[in-house]
Amino acid sequence: MNSASMFWASKKYHLEDMSFSELVKAYIQYPAIQVYFIIALVATITISMQGLWTLVHALIALVVAFIYPLIWYLLHRFVLHSRYLYRYPNFAKMWKRIHFDHHNDPNDLRVLFGALHTTLPTVAICTMPIGGLIDGWIGAIVALVAGLIVTMFYEFCHCIQHLHYTPSIKFFKTIKRFHLLHHFRNEHGNYGITNYFWDKLFRTYYDKDDKWEKSPTVFNLGYDDQQAEKYPWVAELTKSTK
């Protein structure tokens, strides 16, 4: 286990007790963030040394940046909030880690970040074919780099949204308000993180003035006692970690 992993394994991180500087320190020491950064850096240096950059690659990066919020919206709404994954023992542990734990305790930084073993393959699968279609294998790598950079930005924004901190920049203040409504008001809307265009398009966007009813499943995503009796795997895993 490297020093960053030990740093994280030995601590509990609750965002209501952290300062902004403490969050930045924890963010840059999180192993998954470091892996994303190293992959993006190595790929960028390699392409630069080969003199392979073209204007087409800027286009690929822009396409990825545009498509990414839609990909996130679809995954967040139809996969992370699916009520099917916990019904199968092979997927229960994954679902618990990637989203149930985060909604159960939204301020626990340890489960706020996407898991490396699920996030990195997802980013690769969703971005590399785009770049590959435009400019072959180099385009695929450029698309992956763009996807990882956007992912790191998303992760940082997500941290700020849960930090006990009021951003001074209007953009961060706005997305924080919308995201906290998703966590503490009604989880059936505001699926975006930094971009709510797709929520607006698909009518899942709401503001505090829209008076959406408070959801009874906002913290358990529908995995209540009745569901736990039928599908006990997440409940068993939860007990074993306490």
C-alpha positions in Angstrom: 0.0 0.0 0.0 1.5 3.4 -1.0 1.6 6.4 1.2 -1.5 8.0 -0.3 -3.5 4.8 0.2 -2.3 4.6 3.8 -3.2 8.2 4.3 -6.8 7.5 3.2 -7.2 4.2 4.9 -6.2 5.6 8.3 -8.6 8.5 8.3 -12.3 9.3 8.3 -13.3 12.2 6.1 -16.6 14.0 6.7 -17.0 17.1 4.7 -19.0 19.0 7.3 -15.9 18.9 9.5 -13.3 19.9 6.8 -12.0 23.2 5.6 -11.4 24.0 1.9 -7.7 23.5 2.2 -8.1 20.2 3.9 -10.4 19.1 1.1 -7.8 20.1 -1.5 -5.1 18.1 0.3 -7.4 15.0 0.5 -8.4 15.4 -3.1 -4.8 15.4 -4.5 -3.8 12.5 -2.3 -6.7 10.3 -3.3 -5.3 7.3 -5.2 -7.9 7.3 -8.1 -7.3 11.0 -8.8 -3.6 10.4 -8.9 -4.0 7.6 -11.4 -6.2 9.7 -13.6 -3.6 12.5 -13.5 -0.7 10.2 -14.2 -2.4 8.6 -17.2 -3.4 12.0 -18.6 0.1 13.4 -18.1 1.9 10.5 -19.6 -0.4 10.4 -22.6 -0.1 14.1 -23.2 3.7 14.1 -22.9 4.0 11.1 -25.3 1.8 12.7 -27.9 3.7 15.9 -27.6 7.1 14.3 -27.9 5.9 12.6 -31.1 4.7 15.9 -32.5 1.3 14.4 -33.2 -1.0 17.2 -32.0 -3.4 18.6 -34.6 -6.5 20.8 -34.5 -8.6 17.7 -34.9 -7.5 16.7 -31.4 -8.9 20.0 -30.0 -12.2 19.1 -31.7 -12.1 15.7 -30.1 -11.6 17.3 -26.7 -14.5 19.6 -27.3 -16.8 16.7 -28.4 -15.9 14.7 -25.3 -16.5 17.7 -23.0 -19.9 18.2 -24.7 -20.9 14.5 -24.6 -19.7 13.8 -21.0 -22.6 15.5 -19.2 -25.0 13.4 -21.2 -23.1 10.2 -20.4 -23.0 11.1 -16.7 -26.8 11.9 -16.8 -27.7 8.6 -18.3 -25.4 6.6 -16.0 -26.5 8.5 -12.9 -30.2 8.2 -13.7 -30.5 4.7 -15.2 -27.6 2.8 -13.6 -26.6 4.4 -10.3 -30.3 5.0 -9.3 -31.5 1.7 -10.7 -33.4 -0.5 -8.3 -32.2 -3.7 -10.0 -28.5 -3.9 -9.3 -28.9 -4.6 -5.6 -31.2 -7.6 -6.5 -28.2 -9.6 -7.7 -25.4 -10.7 -5.4 -22.8 -10.2 -8.1 -23.7 -6.5 -8.4 -24.8 -5.7 -4.9 -21.3 -4.9 -3.6 -20.6 -2.7 -6.6 -23.9 -0.8 -6.3 -23.4 -0.3 -2.6 -19.9 1.2 -3.2 -20.7 3.3 -6.2 -23.9 5.0 -5.0 -25.8 3.6 -2.1 -23.2 4.5 0.5 -22.9 8.0 -0.9 -26.6 8.7 -0.6 -26.7 7.0 2.8 -24.0 9.4 4.1 -23.6 12.2 1.5 -20.8 13.9 3.5 -18.4 10.9 3.7 -15.6 11.8 1.4 -14.3 8.2 1.2 -17.4 7.1 -0.8 -17.9 10.4 -2.7 -15.2 9.6 -5.2 -16.0 7.1 -7.9 -14.2 3.8 -7.4 -11.1 3.5 -9.7 -12.0 0.0 -10.9 -15.4 1.1 -12.1 -14.8 4.7 -13.1 -11.6 4.3 -15.2 -13.1 1.6 -17.5 -16.3 3.5 -17.8 -14.5 6.7 -18.9 -12.4 4.7 -21.4 -15.4 2.9 -22.8 -17.4 6.1 -23.2 -14.7 8.3 -24.6 -12.2 6.3 -26.6 -14.6 5.1 -29.4 -15.5 8.8 -30.0 -11.9 9.8 -30.5 -11.1 6.6 -32.4 -13.9 7.3 -35.0 -12.5 10.7 -35.6 -8.7 10.1 -35.7 -7.8 6.5 -35.0 -5.8 5.3 -32.0 -4.3 8.7 -31.3 -7.7 10.2 -31.3 -8.9 7.5 -28.9 -6.0 8.5 -26.5 -6.8 12.2 -26.8 -10.4 11.4 -26.0 -9.4 9.4 -23.0 -7.2 12.2 -21.7 -10.1 14.7 -22.2 -12.4 12.3 -20.4 -10.0 12.0 -17.4 -9.5 15.7 -17.1 -13.3 16.3 -17.1 -13.7 13.4 -14.6 -11.2 15.1 -12.3 -13.0 18.4 -12.6 -16.3 16.6 -11.9 -14.9 14.9 -8.8 -13.6 18.2 -7.4 -16.9 20.0 -8.1 -18.7 17.1 -6.4 -16.5 17.5 -3.3 -17.2 21.2 -3.1 -21.0 20.5 -3.4 -20.8 18.5 -0.2 -18.2 20.6 1.7 -19.5 22.8 4.5 -18.4 25.8 2.5 -20.2 28.5 0.6 -18.5 29.1 -2.7 -17.9 32.8 -3.7 -18.0 32.0 -7.5 -21.6 32.0 -8.8 -21.2 28.8 -10.9 -20.1 26.7 -8.0 -22.7 28.2 -5.7 -25.4 27.3 -8.3 -24.4 23.7 -9.0 -24.0 23.1 -5.2 -27.6 24.2 -4.6 -29.0 21.9 -7.3 -26.9 18.9 -6.2 -27.8 19.2 -2.6 -31.5 19.2 -3.5 -30.8 15.9 -5.2 -29.4 14.5 -2.0 -31.6 16.0 0.6 -34.9 16.8 -1.2 -35.6 14.4 -4.0 -33.2 12.0 -5.7 -35.4 11.6 -8.8 -34.1 14.9 -10.3 -31.0 17.1 -10.8 -28.8 14.2 -11.9 -26.2 16.5 -13.3 -23.0 17.5 -11.5 -21.7 20.6 -13.3 -24.3 20.7 -16.1 -28.1 20.6 -15.8 -28.9 21.0 -19.5 -29.9 17.4 -19.9 -32.0 17.5 -16.7 -33.9 20.5 -18.2 -34.3 18.7 -21.5 -35.6 15.5 -19.9 -37.7 17.3 -17.3 -35.8 16.1 -14.3 -34.5 19.5 -13.3 -35.9 21.4 -10.3 -35.0 24.3 -8.1 -35.9 24.9 -4.5 -38.9 27.0 -5.6 -40.4 24.2 -7.7 -41.7 22.5 -4.5 -40.9 18.9 -5.4 -42.1 16.7 -2.6 -39.5 15.4 -0.2 -38.7 11.8 -1.2 -38.9 9.1 1.4 -36.1 7.2 -0.4 -33.6 10.1 -0.7 -31.1 8.4 1.6 -31.7 4.7 0.8 -32.5 4.9 -2.9 -35.5 2.5 -2.4 -33.5 -0.1 -0.6 -35.6 -0.2 2.5 -36.2 -2.9 5.1 -38.7 -4.7 2.9 -36.2 -4.8 0.0 -33.5 -5.9 2.3 -35.5 -8.9 3.4 -35.9 -10.0 -0.3 -32.4 -9.0 -1.4 -30.2 -9.1 1.7 -26.7 -8.7 0.2 -26.3 -4.9 0.6 -27.7 -5.0 4.1 -25.2 -7.8 5.0 -22.3 -5.9 3.6 -23.4 -2.8 5.5 -23.5 -4.6 8.8 -20.1 -6.2 8.2 -18.5 -2.8 7.7 -19.8 -1.1 10.8 
